[in-house]
Amino acid sequence: MVGQVAAETYDVNAVVPYATPSQAAVIHTPVSGATVSSALQQVSGSCENIAPPAVVSIWRDAHILGSVNCSSGSFQLTVQLLPGQNNLIARTSNANGIFGPDSTVTGVTYTAPVVVTPLSPGLLVPTNPSQQEAAANAGSQTGLTLTTLEPFSVITSNNATVTIRVIIAGGENPYDLTLNWGDGSTETKKIDKAGTYEFTHAYHTQKGYTVYVRVRDVRGVYTEYVYAVVSTMSGQAERGSSGGKSKQTQDMLKEHNFLWYGLVVVAVAILLIAVSTYRLGYRRAQKRFEQAMKSSRRMAAAGKRRRRKDDA
């Protein structure tokens, strides 16, 4: 019709309004002003507990160093430092990628050790903490770095496929890349040269995961990157303390159980009334039958007496 536009010409975009973090994360370790001798450092602290869980990412200036789900109000992940001063900031965001306030800056100085030890030939990833520290220190000195284009990935449904865009730089090619997807599956890729590479994976359960990306170059130097996969399901199973169910699910189950309990009570009451009514009716009918039989016998006896009298 004139003056009207067909509905199919409209583009409709909708975004679920997830809660935006209002509290800044707090880095507890390492403490600001610390001097360390290991390139890989575990960063941990507290974060706002919202649903779906917030994602905490650690940044050095404008460079992201890794991300992880906020779990029960806390976070913990390993990041790689560069020699010298590293100013770390924890940033908290919701599943839509909307960030809340930044944490205060935590300044950590990494002093590279004089002696470093790369991984032995054929060993793709370290097998113990000392190997990990030595190979990561070697990687820091050769400039081997690993990062991603996006801070995290989001699962919106079961069987959802996520894509991680990994950036490999520094070191000496070729590289061996190992992906631990956090759901029990791992894969190894041979990378010919530095650059950006995409890797996809399908998750069959909607919950949060922590992905570990590890790279070894041809000389045996090593680094790793921690990456968050967040679920949009409100209240994740692994975070709950009541059988893995969210509060919303628990409330629904309570209502469901209460409804069934009420129906059972009503059904039992109806059955008892029916049985009582049946018994009462049966007794009344039996009484009437007995009375009728007595009356019939009296009438029969009276008839016999009349016949005898007539015969006499």
Secondary structure, 3 states (H helix, E strand, C coil): CCCCCCHHHCCCCCCCCCCCCCCCCEEEECCCCEEECCCEEEEEEECCCCCCCCEEEEEECCEEEEEEECECCEEEEEEECCCEEEEEEEEEECCCCCECCCCCCEEEEECCCCCCCCCCCCCCCCCCHHHHHHHHHHHHHHCCEEEECCCEEEECCCCEEEEEEEEEECCCCCEEEEEECCCCCEEEEEECCCEEEEEEEEECCCCCEEEEEEEEECCCCEEEEEEEEEECCCCCHHHCCCCCCCHHHHHHHHHHHHHHHHHHHHHHHHHHHHHHHHHHHHHHHHHHHHHHHHHHHHHHHHHHHHHHHHHC
